[in-house]
Amino acid sequence: MSVTRPYLTESDQYWSQIERLLKSHTLHGSESLSKLLRYLADHALRHPGMPLKEYQIATEVYARAPSFDPQYDSVIRVQAGRLRVKLAEYYASEGLGDRIVVELPKGTYVLAFHHRGENGEKLQAVRTHRVVPTTPSAPESHFSTWSLPVIVLSALLLLSLGTIGVLLSRNASTSGTTTGLPVVGASLRTLWKPFLSSNDQPWVIFSNGAFVGRPETGMRYMQPDKDSHAVILDHYTGVGEVLAVHELDRLFDALQQNIRVKRGSLFTLDEAENNNLIFVGSPAENLTLRDIPNTREFVFQRLTSGPRKGDLIISNVHPTSDEAKAFYATPGDETLAEDYAVIALVRGLNPSKWIMILAGTTTIGTQAAVEFVCRQSSVQELLLRLSMSNAGAPDPFEAVLRVKVTRGVPVETQLVALRGRTG
């Protein structure tokens, strides 16, 4: 029989709650998030009220080099966002009856601790309380109070708008795990083996095209021969890219491998040479792809003449007798019903490194390409078509997917062309 110890300090109680979180199903297998939570808790309880910087977390928790620059490396913001989501998941499920709620408020890296009411069903508004420091000299800290619905809402907003919620619910219903992470079988591990290393975290580079104009007055793609670089807006990306990065994050979380995320306009060739890379989006918007090893058999091109002038297509360089010479999505002036996407695994600038290219002619095709390589059943089909076993690492390849789209969502994906490569 457990006995409540009324003489426990608030600090003791909070540490007990942190240990409960670390042992939960929600954080099981998330070593990087567990490490971050423990560090943030230690800081909050030892140095209440003292802010934390991304640089401090990056160098002390994730062993980043002293040259770490948070402007160019978003790993801490990404990890903090994931932790907020995990905390919300925990308190909405297995931690529903816990008396103490741990929160990582948005915009800060300082943990907050709150007490629940007696019924344990919702967070009761309570007086501002003090954290009892572990050393007498530490200053006191005061935390504001929040309700559980606000915590959950804040976390869900990090996942973007309602479309992401639809995707999450669909994936969770088929995952077969309590955490909603993908089921990772032998085929998935084989395909992604080149990117799984404790010493080398792959970069996920998502496309963000160069636009001219403003949302309130109208925007269009930049035309290099007409527009000045001074008026470029390069901080937009598509819905498909957002969902794709989220899907990759879930997969690599299940694979217990950290990833780093950066938008294409900030990526450099030096980084491209020394890292394994996953490109999300076509060379039309992910411009770094134009300067590194790329696809040879299925090449993105923009039509320069004809009724579909300006449209992006996938050119089939060496079509077989039963293949099309080019793959066209639904015309841009019609409701998108069909798209095409490329999946390719190629050697990097440094032959010891790998590049995965996941790109559609539209943002929805890009989303479908990423979903394809994150699911056990479709990857198994891909490896069978390539005559690859689950015993070793994959060889370079290129593939084309046909994607059926309904109301802006990819609903069916078919592998329509495939090439193996030897280098």
N, C-alpha and C positions, 0 to 999 in steps of 0.2 A: 504494500500500500504506500502510495506516495504521500509525503507530508509537505505542506506548504511552509516555507521558511519565512516568517514575517519580518525577519531582520535583514533580508536581502536588500542591498542598496538598489536604487534605480539602475545604476550602471551594471550590477550583477544581472538584474532582470533583462536588461537590454542585450547583454552578451548571450544570455540563455536563448533569447529569441533569435539572435543571429545564428547560433548553432543549430537551432531548429530549422531555419531557412536553408542552411548549408547542407543539411541531411535530407531535405525534402525531395520528392520526386520531380518537382518543377526545376530545380537546379542540378539534378543528377546528370552527370556527364558533361556539365558546362564548367570545366575546370577554370577557364579564363574568367568567367563571370563570378565564380566562387572566390577566386583570388581577389578580384576587384571589390566584392562585397566585404570581405574580411578586412581589407585595407581601409576602405571608407569607414567601416565601423570603428576600427582602432583609432583612426584620426578623429572621428566625431566625439568619441568618448574620452580620449586623452587630451584633445585640444578643442573643446567645445567653442563654437562660434568662429573658429579660425577657417578662412576660406582655403580651398584647394585649387591649384592650377593644373591644366592639362599636362604641362611639361613635367610637373612633379609626379603625376600618376604614370605618365609614359615611361619615365626613367626609373622610377622606383618599383613599379608593379610589372611592367612589361619589358623592362631591360632595354628600352630604346637608347640609342646613342645620344651623347650630349648635344649633338647637332640637331636633335629632333625639333621640328617646327610645326606646331599645330595648324598653321595656315595651310600647309601642304600635306598633312597627314591627319586624316579624320578618325583614326582608330579609337581614340578615347571617347569622342562623341558618339561613335557607333556603339561601342561597348556599353557606355552609360545608357544609351537609348534601349539597348537590349535588356539591361538590368532592370530598368523601369518597367518594361513589359513583363518580365519574369516576376517581379514583385507583385504586380497587379494580378497576374495569373494565379499566383500562390494564394493571395488573400481572397480571390473570388472562388477558390476551390478548396484545397486541403487545409488552408489556413483560415477558413471562414470563422472558426470559433476561437481563434487566438485572441488573447486579451491585449497584446501589444502589436501595433502596426508599425512596420518600418517603411519609410518612404524616401525616395530620392527626388526631391522637387526639381522640376524642369528649370534649367538655367543655372543650376548649382551642382557641385559635386560633394556637398555636405549632407549626410544622412539626417533625417528627422525621425523621431520616435513619438508615437501617440498611444494613448490608452483607449480601449474600447469600453462600452457600457457593460452592464451585467448580463444582458441577454445575448451578447456576442454576435448578434446578427448585423449590426451596423455600428459605425463609428459614432460614439456619443460626443457631443461638444463638451470639452472639458477645459478647465483653467489652463493657462500656460504653465508648463512645468519645467523643472530644472533637471539637467543631467548632472548626477553627482560625479565629479571628476575623480579619476583614480589617483591623482596627486593633489595635495592641499593647495599648491600654488597655482593650479590651472584656473582660469577665469570661468565664471558661470556662463551658461548659454540658455537662451529662451527660444522656444520653437512655437510657431503658430499652429493652429489646429485645422484639420481638414476633415472632410467626410469621405467615406469609402467610395461613393459614386464618383467624386471628383478625381480620386486617385486612378480609378479604372478608366475614366474618360480621358484623362491626360495621357495614359499609356496607349490607349487605342488610337488617339490622334496621331501618335508617332508612326502608326502604320499607314498613314495617309487616309484617303476618303473611303466611302462605302464599298468601292470596287475591291479594295484590298480585303475588307471584311468578308466579302463573298468568297474570295480566293482562299482565305484562311479557313473558313468553315468547310469548304469543299475538301481541302487537303487534310484537315483534322479528321474528317469522317472516314477517310481511307487510309490513314497512316497506321492505325493499329497500335499507337503508343499513347501513354497517358499525357505526354508533353506536347503532342501534336507535331512532333518532328517526323521527317520522312523515314520510312523503313529502309535501312541501308543493308543491302545484300551484296553478294560477291560481285555481281556485274557492275554495280555502282562503284564499288571500291576499285575494281579493275580499271574502269574508264578514268577515274579521277586519281589514280595512283601517282602520276607524275606531280600532282599538286599537294600531296600529303606528306609534309615533312615538318618536324618540330623546329627545324633550324631555318626554314624558308617559308614565310607566309606569303601566299600568292596575292597579287594585286588584282582587284576587280575594277576595270576601267569602263565606266558607262558613258555613253555618248551624250553630248550636249551641243546641239548645233548652234552655229553662229547666226543670230537674227539681227534684223534692222527694224526699227520702229518701237512702238510701245503697245502693251496689251490694250489700253483704252482707246487707241487710235488705229490699231491694226499692225500686224507684224508679218514679215516675210523673211525667207532665207537671204543671207548676205550674198551679194554678187561681187566677187573679188575685182572684176574689171570696172565696176561702177561705184562701189561703196567704200568709204574710208574705214579703216580699222578702228578709228576713234569712236565710232558710233555703234560698235558691235555690242549686242547683248548675248553673252555666252553662258548664262546661268539658268537655262531652261532645258528640260528633258521630257521625254514622253512618259505616258502612263505605263506602257509596257516595260520600259527600262526600270521604273520604280518597283514594279511588281517582280521583275526579274532579279534585281539586286536582293530584294527580300527573300525570294525563293532560294537563291544561292546562299544567303546567310543562314537560312534554316538547314540546308543540306550540310554545309560545313560545320554547323553546330552539332548536327548528328554524327558527323565524321570526327568530331573533336579536333578540328583544325581551325585556327584563326585565319581570317582574311583581312586585307586592307582595301579600302574603297576610295576611289578618286575619280573625279570627272575628267573626261578626256582632254579638255583644253588646258589642264594643269599638269598633265603627264609629260615627262621628258624622255628623250632617247637614252639618257644614262640609266634611268630607272628601267627602261625597256630591255636593256642589255643584260642587266644583272638580276632579273627576277622572273619567276613564272607569272604569266599574265592570263587573265580571262577578260576578253573584250565583249562588252554587251552593247550591241548596236553596230550598224553598218559603217563602212568607210565614208559614206556620204556625210555622216555626222561625227563619227569617231575618227577624227582626222589623223591621229597617230598611226592608225592602221595603214595609212598610205606610205609610211616610211619604214615599215618593218616587214618581215616575212609574212606573206598573206596567202590567200587561196590562189590556186593555179587553174583548177578545173571549172570552178563555179565563181564567176567574177561579177561584182556589182558594177553596173554601168548606168549612166543616164542617157536616155534617148535624146538625140540632137536634132531629129527631124520627124516628120510624120504626125498623125493625129494625136499621138501620145507624147509629143515632144516635152522633155523635162521630167518624165516619169522615171523612177528608178526600177531597173529590172535586174535579174540574175542571168548572165550569159553563160550558156553551156559550151565550154571551149571545145570539147571533144565528144559530141553527143553520139550515143549508140543509135541503132536503127529504130528503137522504140521510144526514144526520148525526144523531147522538144529541144530546139536550138536555144530557146530562152524561156524564162519563167516570168510571167506577168501577173501582178496582183490586180484586183479590181480597179478600174480607172478611177482617178482621183475625184472626178465629178459625180461618182455614184457611191451609194452606201457600201462600205467595205464588207464583202462576203467571202473573199478568198485572198490569201496572201501566200508568199513563199519566203522561206528562210534558209540560211546556210548554217551548218554546224561543221566546224573544221578543227582538227588538232594538228598543229604544225610545230616544227622546231623553231626556236627563237633566234635572235641575233647571235647569242651565245648558244652553240649547239647542245650544251648541257641543260638549257632551259627550254620550257614548253610554252606554247601559246594556244589557248582555246578561243575560237571565234564563234560567237552566238549572235546572229544578226538576221533580221527580216528586212524586207523592202519597206515595211511600215513598223511602227512601234508594237503593234499587236503580234506581228510575225516574230519580232525579237522576244517577246514574252513567251510565245509558244516554243521557240527554240530552247530557251532556258528550262522551261517546264519539262521538255522532252529529255534533257540530259540529267534531270534531277529525279527521275522516276525509274524505279527498278524495272518495270515491265518494258518500257520503251528502250531503255539502255540495253536490256537483254536482247531485244530484237536487233538492235544496231550491231552488237558484238557478234551475234549469229550470222548476220549478213556479211560481216567483215571476216568471218571465220576465225575470230579471236576466242581464245579460251580464257577462263578466269584465273589461270595460273600465273601469268606474267603481266607485263605492262603493255598498254596499247601501242600500236604503230600509228604513224600519221595517217589521216584520212580526211576526206571532204564529203559532205552529204547535203542534199537538198530536201526540205520538207514542204509539203503542201498543207496549208492551214485553212480550215474552214472557220469562218467567223460569224457569230450571231450576236447582234446588238453590242458590238465592240468587245466581245469575249471570244478567245480561241476555244472552240468546242471539239474539234477533231483534227488530228495531225497524222499525216501519212508520209512515210519515207519513199520518195519517188526517184531519187538518183543517188548513186554512191560510188566513190572512188577510194581505193586504198593507195597509200603512197609509201615510198621507201626512204624518204628523207625530206 
